[in-house]
Structure formats: C-alpha cells, structure tokens
C-alpha cells in the first residue's frame, strides 16, 4: 500500500474543501487463473479471493456512494457481491461492460506454461512493441483507447467534462458526487491516468501496481477555472490480513 503524504498545507486544505467528486476504484480479489495446471478463462475467485471480497465490503460498509458499478467479468462481480448484497443491489443493473479488463487470448483448458510463455515473450519486447499486446488477444493500444473513450462518455454523462486546456482541468456540473467502480488492474490503472491527465504507456499495470481487493481513491478539487483530480490513495490494502495480501 502506498500511503499519501501531504506535501504542504495547501494540498491538505484543497482536498478537505466542501464537496469534491470522489472516484473509488476497487480491484477484484484473487482469481483462480489456473486449475489442475490448466489455464482458466474468465476465472472465479479463489477461497482467499472471496475472503478479500468480504473485507472490501466491510471496509466500505459505512461509506455512501451515489453510484456503484462493476465490470462484467466473473472475478469482479464476485468481488462486489458481498457489498451489493448488503445494499440490496442487483448485479445485472450495476454492470458497465466497458470496465472489462484487456481481453486475453483464449487459453482455457491449455497448460499453464502456454500463458507463462506468452507473458514472458511480451516482457522481452522493446517498449513500443508492448502496444501490440499478447498474440491473439486485444491490442494494448485498442484497450487503452476503449477505456479512455468510454471513461470520457461515462463522466460526461455525469457532468464532468474536460476543458479546452493543455492541462487536466475539468468542468463539473455536480462537484459533490461519489462513485465506486469495481474492476481490474489494467482498467483501474488506465482510469487513474485518464483522470490525472497522464500520457499512457503500454505497461499501466506496472506503473500503478494494484493489489487484489485494493482500494484506490481520487478526489477533485477546485482551481480558478475548473477542477482537477488528485490521487489520495493508491492500492490501499490495510483492510486485508497480511496473509491475504496478494497481487
């Protein structure tokens, strides 16, 4: 977990101001990617992953959200289930398809070594080569474009629009909204970069290292000509027992 330290009193005061849009990003719990040494596509959670999901629900129990949304993939839906059950939410009504993680090649039922070899080959590529992603899967460039495009539409529907500005400044019709998104390491990492106005790389997973069932938070604060977002928590796992902290 990366703890945020306020660099000066101005920053602390900016985040403490009345209002502010808060985006809370939860990564899914530990998935069962391999069963009996065979790859599993769209896997469910492990038993530890289900414990992690319960702890996420407990950690967020006293927080109120204007909206709660989840990726359509099984591991994300199982992660949000304890929280959704407590709040009487139907998973089908809170699913956002665009939150889906980058689409891997179809490896289901093949030996685990096949996936291990594919990831090893990808890591050996030069930087620009990483944009192509895994052979047979979604290109990283296409995934990043998908998340940026849909995130822009999602936030615009909620009155959060970028200004015609070279800096990451937003106009907000409602600056007092809290939104919870339960998704994936890649999805959440690209979203963080989107809201902070960062140039994208083809290794967002390694730039923002998010643990399973971790909680990250971004909060908007007002500037003279709009609002901008600050990352106030990254991969918070303090709600998990030490033996249940996984990546």
N, C-alpha and C positions, 0 to 999 in steps of 0.2 A: 504494500500500500504506500502510495506517495502522499505524504502529508503536505498540506499547503501552508506556507508561512507568509504572512502579510508583510510585504516589503516596507510599507510605511503606513501611517495613519490615514492618509488619503485613500488608499486602496481599501482598507477596512471600512471606512466610512461610506465609500461608494457602494459596496455590497450590502451594507446594513441599511441603506436608504429604504424608505417606504416603497413597497412594490417590487417590481422586477420579474421578468419571465424566468422561471427556473425549469431547466430540462434535466431530468434524472434518467440516466442510462444504466440499465442493468444488463450484464452479460449472463447468458444461460449457465446453468450448472454443468457439472462434469458429464459429458456424453459417453455412451458405450460405442466408441468408434470401431472397436474390434471385439468379436465374439468367437471363441474357439479358433483363434488365429485367422479369422476371415474378416474382411472389411464389411462394415455396416453402413449403408447409405441412409441419410436422414435418421440418425440413431435416437433412441430414447435416452433418458438419464440413467446413470448408474445409481446404485443404492446411495453412494456418497452424494451424487448429484441431487437426489431427492432430499437428502438432509440439508444440503445447501439451499435448495428452494424454500424449505420450511424456515430457514434462518433469514432469508431475504424477506419473507412475509412478516416475520416477527420484527425485523429491523425497521420496516416501513409502516408498521401497524398504526402508529399514531400520526402519520402524515396524511394530509388531504391532498388529492390531486383533482384537477379539473378534467383531465383525460388520462386514460391508461390504454396503451396499445402494445401489441405483441407481434413478433414475426410468425409466419405460418408454419415454420419448421417445428418438428416434434419436440426437440430439446428446449426450445424457447417456450412453447406452450406448456410443457410440463413444469418449467421453472415458474411461470406466472400462476399456475393453477392454485397453489395454496393461498396466494394473495387474492386471486379472483374469487375463490370460493368464500373467503371471509367477507368480501364486499358484494357478493351476490351478482357477479358479472358472468355473462355467457361468453366463452372464448370466441365463438364464431362472430360475435358482434364487436369484438375489440381487436380483430386481426387486421394488420396492414401488410398486404403482400409485398410491398416494396422494401420492407425491412429484412427480407430474406438475405442470408449470407451469400457470398460468392458461390456460384454453382460448381461443384467439383465434377470431375469425370465420373461416369457410372462404374463404380468398383465393387458393388455389392456382391458378396459371396466369393470374391477373389482373395488370394493370400495377402496378408497384411504387408508382405515385402513389396508388393506392387505399388502401394501408396507410398511406402517409405522411400522407394527408389525414385518415384516421381517428384516428391518434395526435395530430395537431395539434389536431383538434377536441376530443379528450379533455383535452388540456392547457389549453385555454381555459375549461374548465368551472369553476364555483366549487367550493370544497373538497368540500362534501357531495355534489355531483354526480359526483365521481370514483368514488363507491361503485358506480355503475351499470356502469362498465367500458365496453368497446367495443361498439357496436351489433352484435348477432348473436353475441357471444362470451359467455364466462362472466362473470357479475357479480362485481366485486371482493369484495363482501360475501360471496357464496357461496364464492368461492375461499378467502378468509381463514378462513371457518368450516370449510371442508373440511380445511385444513391444521391448524388448532387441534384439531379433533375427532379427526382421525386421529393427530396427534402425541401427544395425551393417551393414546389407546389403545396406541400403539406403546410409549411409555415406561412405561405402567402394566404392560404385559406383561413388562417388564424390571425391575419392582420400583421404579420411580421414580414416586411419586405425590404430587400437591400436598397440602399440609396445609390444614385449615380455618382459613386465616390470611389477613389482608388483604395480607400481603407475600409475595413469591415464594419461599416456603420449601417444600422437597420432603423427603419421607421416602424413603430408599433402602435396599432390602434388600441391594443389592450396590453398594458405592461405589468399585469398582475396575474398572470396565468402560470399554473404548474402542470407539467406534462411528464408522465412516466412512460418510457419506452423500454421494452424487454426484447433484446435482440442478440447480437453476436459481436465477437471481437472485431471483425472487419467492418461490419455495418456501423457499430458504435464509434470506431476509430475514424472512419470517413466522416461521420456526422460531427464529431468533435472538430476536425479540421475545417469542415464546412462552416460551422458557426463561428470559429475563430478567424476565418478568412485565410487559412494557411494553404500554400501550394501543396498539391497532392503528390505523394510518392507511391510507387508500386509495392511498398512494404509498410503500409499503415499499421498492420498487425504488430510489427516490430517497433514502430515508432511510439505507439501508445500501447503499452503492454498491460492487458486487462486480464485479471484472474477470473476463473469461473465464479459466477454468482457475485461478482464485484459490483459496486455502486459508484458511478461517476456523476458529477454534478457540474452544470454550467448555469451561471446566473447573469442576467443582463443588468447593466447599469447605465444611467443617463449621461450623455455627453451634451455639448451645447447644440448640436444639430442632429441628434438621434440617440440611438442606444448601441452598445456593443456588449459582447459576451466575455465573461471571464471564466476560466476553468478553476473551480474552487476545490474540487476533489477528483482524484484520478485513481481508479481501481481500489476503492476502499473495501477491505475485507475484514475489518475489525469485528464484524458481526459473526464471523465464522471461527470455529475452534481451529487451533493451529494444525491439527491433523487433517482438517477438511479444506485447507487452502491449496488449491491446485490451479494449473494453467493449461 
